[in-house]
């Protein structure tokens, strides 16, 4: 059992290294091996993490159906092992993946649930990320004012948690919307947000 756990860890580590190196196809193959091993072992916690990682890799490969399948299984496993924080993480990832293929209603539902649970568990970073993706959905649907409100909320929360990269991206998105309003107040806000994003770059 210990040898098989060590093998699973080695495969996961190799998949992670290949993912970082940009060899996503090889990472996907490694993760398929890890998933098969963890299923055989009945190790639900490691299986859940590997499913999540496989969802990420297939998202980057633009294998939409495969990514959704892995995230769905990761969400089921997170509930089975009773890890509420990872349930939130998977909901956020699955919500984002669903939104990318235009399944906005279920995506928004999952993200709203993730946002509520994150607030309850004081997971501010996850809550802000869910809020930001809800803003993306609003923007894709053409609801610019709603997107602006959600992104502003997420931006403020991320500033408090010190999540610089995402915060800078949101600042630029907000600046584009604020600047598009054409008002003096909107343009001033846009300039402040662009300056804030530049400071974090």
Order of alpha helices (4+ residues) and beta strands (2+ residues): alpha-alpha-alpha-alpha-alpha-alpha-alpha-alpha-alpha-alpha
